[in-house]
Amino acid sequence: MKLYIWLFCLLVTGTACGQKKVDSNQNKVNNMEYNDLTPEEERVIIGKGTERPFTGEYLNNKEEGTYICKRCGAPLYRSDDKFDSHCGWPSFDDEIPGAVKRIPDPDGVRTEIICTNCGAHLGHVFLGEGFTDKDTRHCVNSISMVFVPVASKNLKRAYFASGCFWGTEYYFMKANGVVKTAVGYMGGHVDNPTYEQVSGKKTGHLETTEVEYDTNKTTYENLVKLFFETHDFTQTNGQGPDIGPQYLSCIFYSDEEEKEITERYIVILESKGYKVATMLKPATKFWVAEDYHQQYYEHNGKSPYCHVYRKIFE
């Protein structure tokens, strides 16, 4: 009898009973509209795939806010529940009540987590690992989420160039009070520059790190000190073995206060006998570099080859 019912449904509606009708773009289920997805997003969110470890956009995000489902926009996680598990994917020890559903994974071992509202694949949940008091780890693909930051007057951005931006970012992203970093290009005359163009030494751009920090937890002055203490600011042709105009030392200031603070520390360094080669320029548009450059050493498990911390200031 069940077979006859199934065939009847198929003939009349073109859809087997009990199956959800999904359009070719996988963005409409049971007449509910969802956000359009890229092929890679579909592979993870619909096809239950996994993004490569240490490549996700939100792996090192420390900003305050809420993570919502990329497919339907439902709130999933709060930033207060995010922690660093060093597993290669964003980790949370709790979800917004009712937002995440747990189901057995087809592999028969793990437990899959999906968005309760739309069924989007998020990742997997693991218990008993002891990372936090809640003893729970939601291992979530960044690509399955969108981060909505809390509007805060305490967050500011600063821009530093000190040679290869991999090494510059390495130290800033670990600094107290820094909530987010990105590497890119600044100071040149070419719009939307590529790494290859900047490496060609004709764009005028410097490899630059954008540092977003919480003024309640650190100061611009602390960032300037870290900048000088993590590279050779006396080198005039690049940084370490990286030679070229794109590797020069420079602080891009956003206002007069930042300029004055930097100038004060240059005077301090000169009083210590250093010949400071660092340039001081007004900040212009920051062009974000290609994804594979972001948090490079964090993703590759390596350390900077031309940036070394040495304490200079008291």
C-alpha positions as CSV (number, residue, x, y, z in Angstrom):
1,M,0.0,0.0,0.0
2,K,2.8,2.4,0.9
3,L,4.3,1.9,-2.6
4,Y,1.0,2.8,-4.3
5,I,0.7,6.0,-2.2
6,W,4.3,7.0,-3.1
7,L,3.6,6.4,-6.8
8,F,0.4,8.4,-6.6
9,C,2.1,11.4,-5.1
10,L,4.9,11.2,-7.6
11,L,2.4,11.1,-10.6
12,V,0.2,13.9,-9.2
13,T,2.8,16.4,-7.8
14,G,6.1,15.3,-9.3
15,T,7.4,14.9,-5.7
16,A,7.5,11.8,-3.5
17,C,5.5,12.1,-0.3
18,G,7.6,13.1,2.7
19,Q,10.3,14.8,0.6
20,K,10.9,18.6,0.7
21,K,10.6,20.4,-2.6
22,V,13.8,22.3,-3.1
23,D,14.6,24.5,-6.1
24,S,17.8,24.2,-8.1
25,N,19.6,26.9,-6.1
26,Q,18.7,25.2,-2.8
27,N,17.4,28.6,-1.5
28,K,13.7,27.8,-1.3
29,V,12.2,25.0,0.9
30,N,8.5,24.7,1.5
31,N,8.0,28.2,0.0
32,M,10.4,29.7,2.6
33,E,12.9,32.1,1.0
34,Y,16.5,31.8,1.9
35,N,19.6,33.7,1.0
36,D,21.4,32.8,-2.3
37,L,24.5,30.8,-1.8
38,T,27.8,30.6,-3.7
39,P,28.8,27.1,-5.0
40,E,31.3,26.8,-2.1
41,E,28.7,27.8,0.4
42,E,26.2,25.3,-1.1
43,R,28.9,22.6,-0.8
44,V,29.2,23.1,2.9
45,I,25.7,24.3,4.0
46,I,23.6,22.1,1.7
47,G,26.0,19.3,0.8
48,K,27.3,19.0,4.4
49,G,30.9,19.6,3.4
50,T,33.7,21.1,5.5
51,E,35.9,24.1,4.8
52,R,39.6,23.6,5.1
53,P,41.0,24.1,8.7
54,F,42.6,27.4,9.6
55,T,41.0,29.1,6.6
56,G,37.7,30.3,8.0
57,E,36.9,34.0,8.2
58,Y,35.9,33.9,11.9
59,L,38.5,31.6,13.3
60,N,40.4,34.4,15.1
61,N,37.5,36.9,15.4
62,K,37.4,38.3,18.9
63,E,34.8,41.0,18.3
64,E,31.6,41.2,20.4
65,G,28.5,40.3,18.5
66,T,26.3,37.5,17.2
67,Y,26.8,34.8,14.7
68,I,23.8,34.2,12.5
69,C,23.0,31.5,9.9
70,K,24.2,32.4,6.4
71,R,21.3,30.7,4.8
72,C,18.3,32.0,6.7
73,G,19.7,34.7,9.1
74,A,18.6,33.0,12.3
75,P,20.8,33.9,15.4
76,L,23.0,30.9,16.3
77,Y,25.8,31.8,18.7
78,R,27.0,34.7,20.9
79,S,30.6,35.9,20.9
80,D,30.7,35.3,24.7
81,D,30.5,31.6,24.1
82,K,33.3,31.5,21.5
83,F,36.7,30.1,22.6
84,D,40.0,29.1,21.0
85,S,40.3,25.3,20.8
86,H,43.2,25.4,18.2
87,C,41.2,22.9,16.1
88,G,41.2,25.0,13.0
89,W,37.5,26.0,13.1
90,P,35.5,28.5,15.2
91,S,34.5,26.9,18.5
92,F,31.6,27.6,20.8
93,D,30.7,26.0,24.1
94,D,27.0,26.9,23.9
95,E,24.4,28.0,21.4
96,I,21.5,30.5,21.6
97,P,18.7,28.4,23.2
98,G,16.8,26.5,20.5
99,A,18.9,27.7,17.6
100,V,20.9,24.6,16.9
101,K,19.7,21.0,16.4
102,R,21.8,17.9,17.0
103,I,21.3,14.9,14.8
104,P,23.3,11.7,14.3
105,D,26.0,12.0,11.6
106,P,25.8,9.6,8.7
107,D,29.3,8.3,9.7
108,G,27.7,6.7,12.7
109,V,30.2,8.3,15.1
110,R,29.9,12.0,15.3
111,T,26.9,14.3,16.0
112,E,26.1,16.8,13.3
113,I,24.7,20.3,14.2
114,I,22.3,22.1,11.9
115,C,20.3,25.4,12.0
116,T,17.0,24.6,13.7
117,N,15.2,27.1,11.5
118,C,16.4,26.0,8.0
119,G,18.4,22.8,8.4
120,A,21.7,24.4,7.2
121,H,24.8,22.3,8.0
122,L,26.9,24.1,10.6
123,G,29.5,21.4,11.7
124,H,29.7,19.0,14.6
125,V,29.5,19.0,18.3
126,F,31.9,17.2,20.7
127,L,31.6,16.5,24.4
128,G,34.0,15.6,27.2
129,E,37.1,17.3,25.8
130,G,37.5,19.6,28.8
131,F,38.2,22.9,26.9
132,T,35.7,24.9,29.1
133,D,33.6,24.3,32.1
134,K,30.6,23.5,29.9
135,D,32.7,20.6,28.4
136,T,31.1,21.2,25.0
137,R,32.6,22.2,21.6
138,H,30.5,23.3,18.7
139,C,33.0,23.0,15.8
140,V,31.4,25.3,13.2
141,N,32.3,26.2,9.6
142,S,32.8,30.0,9.2
143,I,31.2,29.8,5.8
144,S,28.0,28.7,7.4
145,M,27.7,31.9,9.4
146,V,27.6,35.7,9.2
147,F,29.0,37.8,12.0
148,V,27.0,40.8,13.2
149,P,29.2,43.0,15.4
150,V,27.8,45.0,18.3
151,A,28.1,48.7,17.5
152,S,30.7,50.0,19.8
153,K,32.3,53.4,20.2
154,N,35.3,51.7,21.8
155,L,36.6,50.1,18.7
156,K,39.2,51.9,16.5
157,R,41.4,51.0,13.6
158,A,45.1,51.6,13.1
159,Y,47.4,50.9,10.2
160,F,51.0,49.7,10.3
161,A,53.5,48.7,7.6
162,S,56.7,47.0,8.7
163,G,57.8,44.7,5.9
164,C,56.1,41.5,5.0
165,F,52.5,41.9,6.3
166,W,52.5,38.2,7.5
167,G,55.0,39.1,10.2
168,T,53.4,42.4,11.1
169,E,50.0,40.8,11.6
170,Y,51.5,37.9,13.6
171,Y,52.4,40.1,16.5
172,F,49.4,42.5,16.4
173,M,46.8,39.7,16.3
174,K,48.2,38.3,19.6
175,A,48.3,41.7,21.4
176,N,46.1,42.5,24.3
177,G,43.0,44.5,23.3
178,V,43.2,43.7,19.6
179,V,40.0,42.2,18.4
180,K,40.6,41.8,14.7
181,T,43.4,42.1,12.1
182,A,43.6,42.0,8.3
183,V,46.5,42.4,5.9
184,G,46.3,44.5,2.7
185,Y,47.8,47.4,0.8
186,M,47.8,51.2,1.4
187,G,49.6,54.3,0.3
188,G,49.6,53.7,-3.5
189,H,47.9,55.0,-6.6
190,V,46.4,51.7,-8.0
191,D,42.8,50.7,-7.0
192,N,42.1,47.1,-6.1
193,P,45.7,46.1,-6.3
194,T,46.7,42.4,-6.4
195,Y,49.7,40.9,-4.6
196,E,51.4,40.4,-8.0
197,Q,50.9,44.1,-8.9
198,V,52.3,45.3,-5.5
199,S,55.2,42.9,-5.8
200,G,56.0,44.5,-9.1
201,K,57.0,47.6,-7.2
202,K,55.1,50.1,-9.3
203,T,51.8,50.6,-7.4
204,G,53.2,52.8,-4.6
205,H,51.4,50.5,-2.1
206,L,53.0,49.2,1.1
207,E,52.1,45.8,2.6
208,T,50.0,47.0,5.5
209,T,48.2,45.5,8.5
210,E,44.9,46.9,9.7
211,V,44.5,46.5,13.4
212,E,41.1,46.9,15.1
213,Y,41.4,47.4,18.8
214,D,39.3,48.0,21.9
215,T,40.2,51.4,23.5
216,N,38.9,50.1,26.9
217,K,41.6,47.4,26.8
218,T,44.6,49.0,25.1
219,T,45.8,52.2,23.6
220,Y,47.2,53.5,20.3
221,E,50.4,54.2,22.2
222,N,50.7,50.5,23.1
223,L,50.3,49.6,19.5
224,V,52.9,52.1,18.3
225,K,55.4,50.6,20.9
226,L,54.7,47.1,19.6
227,F,55.2,48.3,16.1
228,F,58.7,49.5,16.8
229,E,59.6,46.6,19.0
230,T,58.8,43.9,16.3
231,H,60.8,45.1,13.3
232,D,64.0,46.9,12.3
233,F,62.8,50.5,11.9
234,T,66.3,51.6,10.9
235,Q,66.3,49.6,7.6
236,T,65.8,51.8,4.6
237,N,65.4,49.4,1.7
238,G,62.8,46.9,3.1
239,Q,62.7,44.5,6.0
240,G,65.2,41.8,6.6
241,P,65.7,39.8,3.4
242,D,62.5,41.3,1.8
243,I,63.8,44.2,-0.3
244,G,61.6,46.7,-2.1
245,P,59.4,49.7,-1.7
246,Q,56.4,47.6,-0.7
247,Y,58.3,46.5,2.4
248,L,59.2,49.9,3.9
249,S,58.5,50.9,7.5
250,C,55.5,53.3,7.8
251,I,52.8,54.3,10.2
252,F,49.6,55.6,8.5
253,Y,47.9,57.9,11.0
254,S,44.2,58.6,10.9
255,D,44.1,61.8,12.9
256,E,46.4,64.4,14.5
257,E,46.5,62.6,17.9
258,E,47.9,59.4,16.3
259,K,50.5,61.5,14.4
260,E,51.6,63.3,17.6
261,I,51.9,60.0,19.5
262,T,54.0,58.5,16.7
263,E,56.2,61.5,16.5
264,R,56.8,61.4,20.2
265,Y,58.0,57.9,20.1
266,I,60.3,58.6,17.1
267,V,61.9,61.3,19.2
268,I,62.3,58.8,22.1
269,L,64.0,56.3,19.8
270,E,66.3,59.0,18.4
271,S,67.3,59.9,21.9
272,K,68.3,56.3,22.4
273,G,70.7,56.5,19.4
274,Y,68.5,55.0,16.7
275,K,68.3,56.4,13.2
276,V,64.6,55.9,12.5
277,A,63.7,55.2,8.9
278,T,60.0,54.8,9.6
279,M,57.8,57.1,7.4
280,L,54.7,58.8,8.8
281,K,51.8,59.3,6.3
282,P,48.1,60.0,6.5
283,A,45.9,56.9,6.1
284,T,44.2,56.4,2.8
285,K,42.0,53.6,1.5
286,F,42.9,50.2,2.8
287,W,42.7,47.5,0.2
288,V,42.3,44.0,1.7
289,A,44.7,41.4,0.4
290,E,43.9,38.0,-1.0
291,D,42.4,35.4,1.5
292,Y,45.5,33.2,1.5
293,H,47.5,36.1,3.0
294,Q,45.2,36.6,6.0
295,Q,46.6,35.3,9.3
296,Y,49.2,33.5,7.3
297,Y,51.4,32.2,10.1
298,E,48.4,31.1,12.2
299,H,47.1,29.0,9.3
300,N,50.5,27.5,8.5
301,G,51.8,26.9,12.0
302,K,55.0,28.8,11.3
303,S,56.7,31.9,12.8
304,P,57.9,35.1,11.1
305,Y,61.3,34.9,9.5
306,C,62.0,38.7,9.5
307,H,60.1,40.0,12.5
308,V,61.4,39.4,16.0
309,Y,60.2,41.0,19.3
310,R,62.7,42.9,21.3
311,K,61.8,45.1,24.2
312,I,62.8,48.8,23.7
313,F,60.5,50.8,25.8
314,E,59.9,50.6,29.6
